Amino acid sequence: MSKWIYGIDIREHGSGNAGATNTFRILGPRAGSGVMIADMMKGFIAVKLSILSSYAWTSEPFVNLQIFLGLAAVIGHIFPIWADFRGGKGIATLFGMILSIHPIVAVSLVLVFVMMLLLTRYVSLSSIAASIAFPLLILFIFNAQAQELSYRLFAIATAFLVVLTHHKNISRLISGNESKVPLFRKRRMRQ
């Protein structure tokens, strides 16, 4: 998107990441929002493809198929074949996947993300906090609605995956070098 519309490779600017956060920082809210929506739709639509199966919508095989299709989209986002396997961190795609499977949990995760972002202005820390909240919500609050073992295991694995993909951000947070998002003001592209 950055190459087609703005004539730059977003991976050569800022954090070098091809995701929405780096796009927000480098190209501004309009471009960042577009990337975020596109990334979310990847996960959302991938999961919705499960309705084409012959499984009953409340069955364990159906939930497993939803998780498989969503994870395929997330892995494809993190390691895109057409972009030299250099994609984003998969947070927005993962969110789209969760939104498609369990909308109430997704809205709860948005609240955790936004609260942490408003408190700290760190997108990475907000993503990590929301990912850690995901299995906690599934295991303790929405357990009756998410009884499939595979979904609970997926929630736990998600927290580990997000922390793993944010290891550089965690190092920068600890050293005090992580970039904050300037809330409520426009940013210019950095050269």
Phi and psi restraints in degrees (value plus and minus 20) as a CYANA .aco file:
   2 SER   PHI     -86.3   -46.3
   2 SER   PSI     -54.4   -14.4
   3 LYS   PHI     -89.8   -49.8
   3 LYS   PSI     -65.0   -25.0
   4 TRP   PHI     -89.5   -49.5
   4 TRP   PSI     -64.1   -24.1
   5 ILE   PHI    -111.2   -71.2
   5 ILE   PSI     -61.0   -21.0
   6 TYR   PHI    -128.0   -88.0
   6 TYR   PSI     -27.8    12.2
   7 GLY   PHI      52.8    92.8
   7 GLY   PSI       1.0    41.0
   8 ILE   PHI    -150.9  -110.9
   8 ILE   PSI     134.8   174.8
   9 ASP   PHI    -112.3   -72.3
   9 ASP   PSI      89.3   129.3
  10 ILE   PHI     -77.9   -37.9
  10 ILE   PSI     -43.7    -3.7
  11 ARG   PHI     -93.3   -53.3
  11 ARG   PSI     -28.0    12.0
  12 GLU   PHI    -120.9   -80.9
  12 GLU   PSI     -11.0    29.0
  13 HIS   PHI    -152.4  -112.4
  13 HIS   PSI     137.6   177.6
  14 GLY   PHI      38.0    78.0
  14 GLY   PSI    -146.7  -106.7
  15 SER   PHI     -98.0   -58.0
  15 SER   PSI     -31.6     8.4
  16 GLY   PHI      63.0   103.0
  16 GLY   PSI     -14.5    25.5
  17 ASN   PHI    -111.3   -71.3
  17 ASN   PSI     125.1   165.1
  18 ALA   PHI    -111.2   -71.2
  18 ALA   PSI      -6.8    33.2
  19 GLY   PHI    -111.6   -71.6
  19 GLY   PSI    -195.0  -155.0
  20 ALA   PHI     -86.1   -46.1
  20 ALA   PSI     -59.0   -19.0
  21 THR   PHI     -81.6   -41.6
  21 THR   PSI     -67.7   -27.7
  22 ASN   PHI     -85.3   -45.3
  22 ASN   PSI     -56.3   -16.3
  23 THR   PHI     -85.0   -45.0
  23 THR   PSI     -62.0   -22.0
  24 PHE   PHI     -76.7   -36.7
  24 PHE   PSI     -67.6   -27.6
  25 ARG   PHI     -85.5   -45.5
  25 ARG   PSI     -61.2   -21.2
  26 ILE   PHI    -108.7   -68.7
  26 ILE   PSI     -64.7   -24.7
  27 LEU   PHI    -128.2   -88.2
  27 LEU   PSI     -27.2    12.8
  28 GLY   PHI      79.8   119.8
  28 GLY   PSI     156.6   196.6
  29 PRO   PHI     -86.7   -46.7
  29 PRO   PSI     -54.4   -14.4
  30 ARG   PHI     -84.0   -44.0
  30 ARG   PSI     -70.6   -30.6
  31 ALA   PHI     -86.8   -46.8
  31 ALA   PSI     -62.8   -22.8
  32 GLY   PHI     -82.0   -42.0
  32 GLY   PSI     -60.7   -20.7
  33 SER   PHI     -85.6   -45.6
  33 SER   PSI     -60.4   -20.4
  34 GLY   PHI     -81.4   -41.4
  34 GLY   PSI     -64.6   -24.6
  35 VAL   PHI     -85.4   -45.4
  35 VAL   PSI     -62.4   -22.4
  36 MET   PHI     -82.5   -42.5
  36 MET   PSI     -63.7   -23.7
  37 ILE   PHI     -85.1   -45.1
  37 ILE   PSI     -63.4   -23.4
  38 ALA   PHI     -82.1   -42.1
  38 ALA   PSI     -61.8   -21.8
  39 ASP   PHI     -86.0   -46.0
  39 ASP   PSI     -61.1   -21.1
  40 MET   PHI     -83.6   -43.6
  40 MET   PSI     -60.9   -20.9
  41 MET   PHI     -84.2   -44.2
  41 MET   PSI     -50.7   -10.7
  42 LYS   PHI     -76.6   -36.6
  42 LYS   PSI     -70.7   -30.7
  43 GLY   PHI     -88.6   -48.6
  43 GLY   PSI     -60.8   -20.8
  44 PHE   PHI     -84.0   -44.0
  44 PHE   PSI     -69.8   -29.8
  45 ILE   PHI     -88.1   -48.1
  45 ILE   PSI     -58.3   -18.3
  46 ALA   PHI     -77.9   -37.9
  46 ALA   PSI     -64.9   -24.9
  47 VAL   PHI     -86.4   -46.4
  47 VAL   PSI     -59.9   -19.9
  48 LYS   PHI     -85.2   -45.2
  48 LYS   PSI     -39.7     0.3
  49 LEU   PHI     -81.7   -41.7
  49 LEU   PSI     -39.2     0.8
  50 SER   PHI     -82.9   -42.9
  50 SER   PSI     -43.4    -3.4
  51 ILE   PHI     -87.8   -47.8
  51 ILE   PSI     -34.4     5.6
  52 LEU   PHI     -98.8   -58.8
  52 LEU   PSI     -29.2    10.8
  53 SER   PHI     -99.9   -59.9
  53 SER   PSI     149.6   189.6
  54 SER   PHI    -114.0   -74.0
  54 SER   PSI     -15.2    24.8
  55 TYR   PHI     -92.6   -52.6
  55 TYR   PSI     128.0   168.0
  56 ALA   PHI     -86.2   -46.2
  56 ALA   PSI     118.6   158.6
  57 TRP   PHI     -85.0   -45.0
  57 TRP   PSI     -36.4     3.6
  58 THR   PHI    -126.3   -86.3
  58 THR   PSI     -14.0    26.0
  59 SER   PHI    -104.1   -64.1
  59 SER   PSI     139.5   179.5
  60 GLU   PHI     -82.5   -42.5
  60 GLU   PSI     -61.8   -21.8
  61 PRO   PHI     -80.6   -40.6
  61 PRO   PSI     -53.5   -13.5
  62 PHE   PHI     -86.4   -46.4
  62 PHE   PSI     -65.0   -25.0
  63 VAL   PHI     -81.8   -41.8
  63 VAL   PSI     -62.6   -22.6
  64 ASN   PHI     -81.6   -41.6
  64 ASN   PSI     -60.4   -20.4
  65 LEU   PHI     -84.5   -44.5
  65 LEU   PSI     -62.0   -22.0
  66 GLN   PHI     -78.6   -38.6
  66 GLN   PSI     -66.3   -26.3
  67 ILE   PHI     -84.1   -44.1
  67 ILE   PSI     -63.4   -23.4
  68 PHE   PHI     -80.9   -40.9
  68 PHE   PSI     -67.3   -27.3
  69 LEU   PHI     -85.2   -45.2
  69 LEU   PSI     -62.2   -22.2
  70 GLY   PHI     -83.8   -43.8
  70 GLY   PSI     -63.7   -23.7
  71 LEU   PHI     -84.6   -44.6
  71 LEU   PSI     -54.6   -14.6
  72 ALA   PHI     -80.5   -40.5
  72 ALA   PSI     -61.0   -21.0
  73 ALA   PHI     -86.9   -46.9
  73 ALA   PSI     -61.6   -21.6
  74 VAL   PHI     -84.4   -44.4
  74 VAL   PSI     -66.6   -26.6
  75 ILE   PHI     -84.7   -44.7
  75 ILE   PSI     -59.5   -19.5
  76 GLY   PHI     -83.3   -43.3
  76 GLY   PSI     -51.9   -11.9
  77 HIS   PHI     -92.5   -52.5
  77 HIS   PSI     -63.0   -23.0
  78 ILE   PHI     -89.9   -49.9
  78 ILE   PSI     -58.4   -18.4
  79 PHE   PHI    -145.4  -105.4
  79 PHE   PSI      46.5    86.5
  80 PRO   PHI     -89.8   -49.8
  80 PRO   PSI     109.4   149.4
  81 ILE   PHI     -81.1   -41.1
  81 ILE   PSI     -61.0   -21.0
  82 TRP   PHI     -99.4   -59.4
  82 TRP   PSI     -21.5    18.5
  83 ALA   PHI    -148.3  -108.3
  83 ALA   PSI      19.6    59.6
  84 ASP   PHI      35.4    75.4
  84 ASP   PSI      12.9    52.9
  85 PHE   PHI      40.2    80.2
  85 PHE   PSI       5.5    45.5
  86 ARG   PHI    -136.2   -96.2
  86 ARG   PSI      67.9   107.9
  87 GLY   PHI    -129.9   -89.9
  87 GLY   PSI    -174.7  -134.7
  88 GLY   PHI    -110.7   -70.7
  88 GLY   PSI    -190.1  -150.1
  89 LYS   PHI    -107.5   -67.5
  89 LYS   PSI     -29.2    10.8
  90 GLY   PHI      67.5   107.5
  90 GLY   PSI     -12.7    27.3
  91 ILE   PHI     -86.1   -46.1
  91 ILE   PSI     -68.9   -28.9
  92 ALA   PHI     -85.9   -45.9
  92 ALA   PSI     -58.5   -18.5
  93 THR   PHI     -86.3   -46.3
  93 THR   PSI     -61.6   -21.6
  94 LEU   PHI     -82.5   -42.5
  94 LEU   PSI     -61.2   -21.2
  95 PHE   PHI     -82.5   -42.5
  95 PHE   PSI     -63.7   -23.7
  96 GLY   PHI     -78.8   -38.8
  96 GLY   PSI     -57.7   -17.7
  97 MET   PHI     -84.2   -44.2
  97 MET   PSI     -68.1   -28.1
  98 ILE   PHI     -84.7   -44.7
  98 ILE   PSI     -60.3   -20.3
  99 LEU   PHI     -78.5   -38.5
  99 LEU   PSI     -59.2   -19.2
 100 SER   PHI     -90.8   -50.8
 100 SER   PSI     -56.6   -16.6
 101 ILE   PHI    -103.7   -63.7
 101 ILE   PSI     -64.9   -24.9
 102 HIS   PHI    -163.9  -123.9
 102 HIS   PSI      62.8   102.8
 103 PRO   PHI     -76.9   -36.9
 103 PRO   PSI     -56.5   -16.5
 104 ILE   PHI     -85.4   -45.4
 104 ILE   PSI     -62.4   -22.4
 105 VAL   PHI     -83.7   -43.7
 105 VAL   PSI     -62.0   -22.0
 106 ALA   PHI     -79.5   -39.5
 106 ALA   PSI     -64.3   -24.3
 107 VAL   PHI     -83.5   -43.5
 107 VAL   PSI     -59.8   -19.8
 108 SER   PHI     -82.2   -42.2
 108 SER   PSI     -59.3   -19.3
 109 LEU   PHI     -87.6   -47.6
 109 LEU   PSI     -55.6   -15.6
 110 VAL   PHI     -81.9   -41.9
 110 VAL   PSI     -62.0   -22.0
 111 LEU   PHI     -81.8   -41.8
 111 LEU   PSI     -62.9   -22.9
 112 VAL   PHI     -82.4   -42.4
 112 VAL   PSI     -66.1   -26.1
 113 PHE   PHI     -79.6   -39.6
 113 PHE   PSI     -70.2   -30.2
 114 VAL   PHI     -84.6   -44.6
 114 VAL   PSI     -62.7   -22.7
 115 MET   PHI     -80.7   -40.7
 115 MET   PSI     -64.3   -24.3
 116 MET   PHI     -86.9   -46.9
 116 MET   PSI     -58.0   -18.0
 117 LEU   PHI     -85.3   -45.3
 117 LEU   PSI     -63.1   -23.1
 118 LEU   PHI     -85.6   -45.6
 118 LEU   PSI     -55.2   -15.2
 119 LEU   PHI     -93.8   -53.8
 119 LEU   PSI     -58.6   -18.6
 120 THR   PHI    -135.9   -95.9
 120 THR   PSI     -45.8    -5.8
 121 ARG   PHI      46.1    86.1
 121 ARG   PSI      -2.6    37.4
 122 TYR   PHI    -122.4   -82.4
 122 TYR   PSI      94.3   134.3
 123 VAL   PHI     -85.8   -45.8
 123 VAL   PSI     -61.3   -21.3
 124 SER   PHI     -81.1   -41.1
 124 SER   PSI     -66.4   -26.4
 125 LEU   PHI     -85.1   -45.1
 125 LEU   PSI     -56.4   -16.4
 126 SER   PHI     -85.1   -45.1
 126 SER   PSI     -61.6   -21.6
 127 SER   PHI     -84.0   -44.0
 127 SER   PSI     -63.5   -23.5
 128 ILE   PHI     -83.5   -43.5
 128 ILE   PSI     -64.8   -24.8
 129 ALA   PHI     -80.9   -40.9
 129 ALA   PSI     -64.3   -24.3
 130 ALA   PHI     -84.9   -44.9
 130 ALA   PSI     -58.9   -18.9
 131 SER   PHI     -88.0   -48.0
 131 SER   PSI     -55.1   -15.1
 132 ILE   PHI     -92.4   -52.4
 132 ILE   PSI     -52.9   -12.9
 133 ALA   PHI     -87.9   -47.9
 133 ALA   PSI     -47.9    -7.9
 134 PHE   PHI     -76.5   -36.5
 134 PHE   PSI     -77.8   -37.8
 135 PRO   PHI     -85.4   -45.4
 135 PRO   PSI     -51.0   -11.0
 136 LEU   PHI     -83.9   -43.9
 136 LEU   PSI     -63.0   -23.0
 137 LEU   PHI     -82.7   -42.7
 137 LEU   PSI     -64.5   -24.5
 138 ILE   PHI     -88.2   -48.2
 138 ILE   PSI     -63.7   -23.7
 139 LEU   PHI     -96.1   -56.1
 139 LEU   PSI     -52.4   -12.4
 140 PHE   PHI    -136.0   -96.0
 140 PHE   PSI     -50.4   -10.4
 141 ILE   PHI    -124.6   -84.6
 141 ILE   PSI     -68.4   -28.4
 142 PHE   PHI    -123.8   -83.8
 142 PHE   PSI       6.3    46.3
 143 ASN   PHI     -78.7   -38.7
 143 ASN   PSI     -58.7   -18.7
 144 ALA   PHI     -86.6   -46.6
 144 ALA   PSI     -47.7    -7.7
 145 GLN   PHI    -112.3   -72.3
 145 GLN   PSI     -31.8     8.2
 146 ALA   PHI    -150.8  -110.8
 146 ALA   PSI      44.1    84.1
 147 GLN   PHI    -100.5   -60.5
 147 GLN   PSI     -36.5     3.5
 148 GLU   PHI     -84.6   -44.6
 148 GLU   PSI     109.0   149.0
 149 LEU   PHI     -78.1   -38.1
 149 LEU   PSI     -60.0   -20.0
 150 SER   PHI     -82.3   -42.3
 150 SER   PSI     -55.8   -15.8
 151 TYR   PHI     -90.7   -50.7
 151 TYR   PSI     -58.6   -18.6
 152 ARG   PHI     -85.6   -45.6
 152 ARG   PSI     -62.7   -22.7
 153 LEU   PHI     -84.4   -44.4
 153 LEU   PSI     -58.4   -18.4
 154 PHE   PHI     -81.0   -41.0
 154 PHE   PSI     -61.9   -21.9
 155 ALA   PHI     -82.4   -42.4
 155 ALA   PSI     -62.8   -22.8
 156 ILE   PHI     -86.3   -46.3
 156 ILE   PSI     -64.8   -24.8
 157 ALA   PHI     -82.9   -42.9
 157 ALA   PSI     -54.7   -14.7
 158 THR   PHI     -80.5   -40.5
 158 THR   PSI     -64.9   -24.9
 159 ALA   PHI     -79.2   -39.2
 159 ALA   PSI     -64.3   -24.3
 160 PHE   PHI     -85.5   -45.5
 160 PHE   PSI     -61.7   -21.7
 161 LEU   PHI     -82.4   -42.4
 161 LEU   PSI     -64.2   -24.2
 162 VAL   PHI     -85.6   -45.6
 162 VAL   PSI     -63.7   -23.7
 163 VAL   PHI     -81.8   -41.8
 163 VAL   PSI     -61.6   -21.6
 164 LEU   PHI     -82.7   -42.7
 164 LEU   PSI     -65.3   -25.3
 165 THR   PHI     -92.7   -52.7
 165 THR   PSI     -32.5     7.5
 166 HIS   PHI    -126.9   -86.9
 166 HIS   PSI       0.7    40.7
 167 HIS   PHI     -81.2   -41.2
 167 HIS   PSI     -56.1   -16.1
 168 LYS   PHI     -88.0   -48.0
 168 LYS   PSI     -59.9   -19.9
 169 ASN   PHI     -83.2   -43.2
 169 ASN   PSI     -59.8   -19.8
 170 ILE   PHI     -82.6   -42.6
 170 ILE   PSI     -62.8   -22.8
 171 SER   PHI     -81.0   -41.0
 171 SER   PSI     -62.6   -22.6
 172 ARG   PHI     -88.0   -48.0
 172 ARG   PSI     -55.6   -15.6
 173 LEU   PHI     -82.7   -42.7
 173 LEU   PSI     -64.6   -24.6
 174 ILE   PHI     -84.6   -44.6
 174 ILE   PSI     -59.8   -19.8
 175 SER   PHI    -103.8   -63.8
 175 SER   PSI     -26.6    13.4
 176 GLY   PHI      61.5   101.5
 176 GLY   PSI      -0.1    39.9
 177 ASN   PHI    -129.2   -89.2
 177 ASN   PSI     -12.7    27.3
 178 GLU   PHI     -94.5   -54.5
 178 GLU   PSI     120.6   160.6
 179 SER   PHI     -96.2   -56.2
 179 SER   PSI     116.8   156.8
 180 LYS   PHI    -114.9   -74.9
 180 LYS   PSI     132.7   172.7
 181 VAL   PHI    -107.7   -67.7
 181 VAL   PSI     106.4   146.4
 182 PRO   PHI     -97.1   -57.1
 182 PRO   PSI      82.4   122.4
 183 LEU   PHI     -96.4   -56.4
 183 LEU   PSI     121.8   161.8
 184 PHE   PHI      45.8    85.8
 184 PHE   PSI       7.3    47.3
 185 ARG   PHI    -172.7  -132.7
 185 ARG   PSI     134.5   174.5
 186 LYS   PHI    -100.9   -60.9
 186 LYS   PSI     129.1   169.1
 187 ARG   PHI    -138.6   -98.6
 187 ARG   PSI     127.3   167.3
 188 ARG   PHI    -116.5   -76.5
 188 ARG   PSI     135.9   175.9
 189 MET   PHI     -88.5   -48.5
 189 MET   PSI     111.8   151.8
 190 ARG   PHI    -105.3   -65.3
 190 ARG   PSI     121.4   161.4
